[in-house]
Amino acid sequence: MNKERLNQVTANMKASGLQQIIVTSTASVYYLTGYWVEPQERMIALYLDADGQAVLFGNEIFGLSATPELQFVSHKDSDNPVADLARQAAPGKMGIDKFWYSKFLVELLELRPDIVPVHGSGPVDLARTTKDEAEIVQMRQNSLINDQVMAAAIGMLQEGVTESYLAAQINRQFLQHGADGEGRQLVCFGANGADPHHSGNQTELKPGDSVIFDIFAPINHYWCDMTRTVFYKTVSARQRQVYELVKQANEAAIAAIKPGVLLSTIDQTAREIIAQGGYGQYFTHRLGHGIGLECHEPPDVSQASEIPLTEGMIFSVEPGIYLPGEFGVRIEDLVLVTADGCEVLNHYSKELQVIE
């Protein structure tokens, strides 16, 4: 167990009035125990109480073992996976991980009708929101790798290349740099870029296309994520205008980041610039998302996020403009909140590029 992280989680439990919680997401179990288990349809569950007791329940095929700080209770495929957990739990409220399969929760409640399930991800999510030094070092390094992969991807642009081919080459680049596995890279040519989450296909690159690269991967379990938009052969006046507006929104939002500022204010800073430029209706998503052990994790960087920034938060700043049937532009950086502002983790240029 990581004792500092466990202490923060138990403090968060007490502050929210929770005496016991079940942690089941792969990322959160790893955050606290150092065990990375993807259980598929099987159960893994970390039981925590507000006094710091920790018991991990899981299938014997996971190959886990107990430590002085962590009891491990195993079960077989032929066992009821919830039975031992039901015996461990205390009556009353229990915080349930938002990702726990309902089949396990229903079974627990059938065995223990004296348990009252409530939302329980908050104490761990809140702790994970602020990165410790080891996490920051890893995410800095991963973003430097992302810079290199972005440069390689842009260097592969040539007439007739397809979105899906480039996405596959980006995955190969990440794997060569130590990524944990392949991701779903977003490569969008021309009008496809007007869909913020377009899935690459056999569309071929042609002169005059905008090209959106939104590339991301986990490396040592921590994610990098960056978006750049470039133009192939030529750039029109309208494309240039939209690009510069998105770049201005990205840079203004980053300049506004410092401890105490609300996340909603950061979103609004970028949104107002795009609206004043006449494209407000075409900025169709939140400004960004937290990132760490998951590519998308709390905090949410949106107009609804009345959460003050704190030192150690890492999140994306990714304004965009999407013109249906024409093109799209998005520019994304990861930022680390510091004592007096922020550190931008990505260093690949944001100056407008026309790739010849």
N, C-alpha and C positions, 0 to 999 in steps of 0.2 A: 504494500500500500504506500502511496505517496502521502505522507502524514500531513504536510502543509496543505495539500489540496483537500484531503479529508477533513481537516479542521475547518477550512473555509466552508465546505459543504455543510458540515454539522452546524456551524454558526448560522448559515442561511436557513437551515431547517428550523432552528429555534426561533429565528426572526419571523418566519412564516407560520409558526405554530404547528409544525409537523414533528412528531416524535419518531416516525418511522417512514422510510421510503423504499421503493424497489427501483433499482437502476438496471436497465436492460439493453439500452442501445450500445452497439459495438463501440462507438467512439467514447461514450461516457464511461463504460466499464474500463476501457483502456486508460482513459484519463486518470482514473483513480488507482488501478491495480497494475498497470503495465502489461496486462494480458489482452492481446488483440484476438478476438474470437468472432467469426462470422457464423452464427449458429444455424443459418437457414431455417428449416422448420422446427428445429430443436430449441430447447429453452436454455438460456443462461440468464441468471438474475442475481444481482448484488443487493443483499439486504443491508440497510444501514439504519441504526437508531441514533437518536440525538446525542447519546453519550459516546458515540464513536465506535460502537461495536459494528464489525463488518463480517458478513458471512456470504460467501459466493456459492451459488447453487448452479450445477451444470452437468452435462452429460459426460460420462467417463471417457468418451472418444475424443474430447477436447484436449486431453493430455495435460490438464492443469494439476497443480498441487498446492497444498496449504503452505503458508508462511507463518512466522511468529505473529504477524499482525493481522493475518487473514485466514479464517477458517474456510476450508473448501469441503462442500458436501456434494458427492457425486451420485448420479443415478444411471441406470441402464436404459436402453431403448425400450425394454419390456416393462419398465416401472412407470408409475404415474409421476411425471416430472415435477408436479406442483406439491406433492404430498409432504416432503420435508420442509419446504418453504411454508406451507400452511401450519406446520407444527411450530415453526420458529416465530411467526408473526404474533404480535400482541393484538388484543381486541381494540376496536375504535378506529380512528382515522388512519388511513395508510395512503401515502403519496405514491401514485402509479406513474411510471414512465409513459410518456405520450406515444412511444413506439411499441409498447408491449402488445403482443398478439392478443386479441380478444379471447381466443380459445383458452389461453392460460389464465386470464383474468376471470373468466366465467367459472373455470374449474376451481380457482382459489375461493371465489365467493360461495360456491356450492359446498366446499369443505369447511369454510369459515364464514357463516352468515353474520357473525358479530363484527366483521371488518367493514368499514365504510370507505370505499375508494374515493380519492380526490385527486385532482391534478397534482403531480409530484415531480415534474421535470425541473421546476424553477430553481431549486437549490443548486443543482449541478450546472444547469445552463448559465446561471448567474456567475458561478465560480469560473466557468470556462470562458466567459466573456472577457475577462482580464487575463492576458497571457503572462506567464512567468518568463524568466530570462532564458531558460532552455528552449521554450517554445518560440520566443522572439528570434533567437539565433537561428533556429531551424527555418523559420518562415522568411527571414532575410535571405538565407542561402537558397531557398527554393525559388524566390522571386528573381534572384540573379540567374538561376537556370532558366526560368521562364523568359527572361530577356534574351538569352542565347537561342532558345527555341523559336521565339518570335522572329529574330533576325534570320534564322535559317528558313523559316516558313515564307517570309516575304521574298527571300532570295530564290525561291522555287517558282515564283510567278512567271508564267510564259503563256503565250496565246494557245488556247485549246486545252490547257490543263483543266481537270475537273475538280469540283469541290470535294468530292469523296476521296479522290486520290490525295489531295493535299491534307485532308483530315487524317488519313492513314499515315502519311509521312510525318505529320506532327506527333502522332502517337509513337512512332518509331523513334523520333528524336527524344521524346520524354523518357522512353524506356532506356535509351542509351545513356541518359543522364541519371538513371537510378530510380525512375518512377516505380511505384508499387504495382501498377497495372495500366492498361489502356483506359482512356477516357472517351467521352463523346465530344470531340472537338467541333466547334461551330465555325464553319467556313462558308461565307455567303457572298455571291457575286451579283452585282447589279440589283435588279428588282427583288431578288431573294433577300437582300439585306433589309428590306422593309418589314420582314418578319423577325422580331427580336430573338426568337429561338428557332430559326429555320434549321432544319436537319439537312446536312449536305447531301447532294445527289449528283447526278451525272451532268449537271449544268457546266458548260465549258466557258472559260474566261475569254472575253473579247475586249478589244480596245474601247475605252470610255467607261468601263465598269468600275464602280466602287467595289472594294473588297474588305469585308469585315472578318478579322481573325479574333475569335474569342477562345482563348486556349487556357487549359487548366489541367492539373493532374495532382495526385497525392504523391509526395516523396517523403519516405519515413513517416508515413501516416498524416503528414500535414500538407494542406493544399496550397498551391499557388493558383493565381487567376489573373488574367490581363486581357484587355481588348485593345486592338489598334485597327484603324481604318485607313486604307491607302487607296490610290487610284491607279488604274492601269492605262498607260500610254498617254491619256489626256484627262483633264479635269475641267468640267464646265464651270461657268460663273456661279450657277446655283449650287453645284456640289461644293465649291469652294466656300460659299457663304454659309452653308449648313455646317460644314466641317469646322470653320472658325468659330461659329456660335457654340457648337458642342464643346470645343476645346476651351472656350472662355468659361462655360458653365462648369466644366471639370476643374479648372484651375481656381475659379472663385470659391467653389465649395471646399476645395482643399485648403485654401487660404483662411477659411472661416473656422477650421477645426482647431479646437483647444479644449482642455478640460473645463467642464461646466456648461458648455454649449449644448443645447438639446439636439438630438439626432434629427428631429423634425426641422430644425432651423437649417441644418446642412442641406437637407433635401430641398427646402424652400429656396435657399440661396441659388442653387442650380436651376430650379424650376422657373424662377422669376426671370432669369436671364434668357432662357429659351422662349418664355412667353413674350417677353418684351421684343424679342427678335421676330415675332410673328408665327412661331411654330409650337406654341404651347400644347395644342391638341395632339401633336405628333410625338410628344414625350410621354409614353404610355405605361411606364413601369416605375417602380420605386427607384431611388437613387442608388441603393446598394444593399449589401447584406454582410453580416458578420462572416468570418471565415477562420478556419483553424483545422481541427480534426475532421470537420465536414466542410464541403465547399460552400454550402449555405447553412449557416447556423445563427443563433441570436448574437448580436442585436440586429433587428430590422431597421434599415435606414430609409425611413419613409415619412410622409406627412403625419402619420398616426403615431410616430415613435416619440413620446414625451419622456425620453430617457436622457439624462445628462451624460456627456462624454466623460470617461475616466481614463487616466493614464494606463496604458497597456492594452487598450482595445485595438483590435485590427479588423478593418472592414473595407469593403470596396466602395469606390466612388465612380459611377458609370452612367453618366447622362447619355441620352441618345435621342435622335430624331429619325422617324421612320415614315417615309412618304410612299404610300401604297402604289404599286405599279412603276415606281421610279428607282429609288435606292434608299439605303439607310446609312447612318453614321453613329457609331458608338465609340467612346474612349473610356477605358477603365484602368484605374490604378488601385492597388492595395495601399492603405495608409495605416500607420501605427501612431496612436495618440501618445504624445510625449508630455513632459511637464509643462511646456509652454507653447505647444502647437502640435505638429505632426511630422512624421518621417514618411516620405513616399518610398515604398519598397521596390517599385518598378522604375527602371532607368532607361528603358527603350524610348527613343525620341517620340514626342507628340507633335512635332512639326509636320505640316502637310507634306506628304510624299507622293510624287507621281513616278511610278515604276516604269522604266523604259524597256 
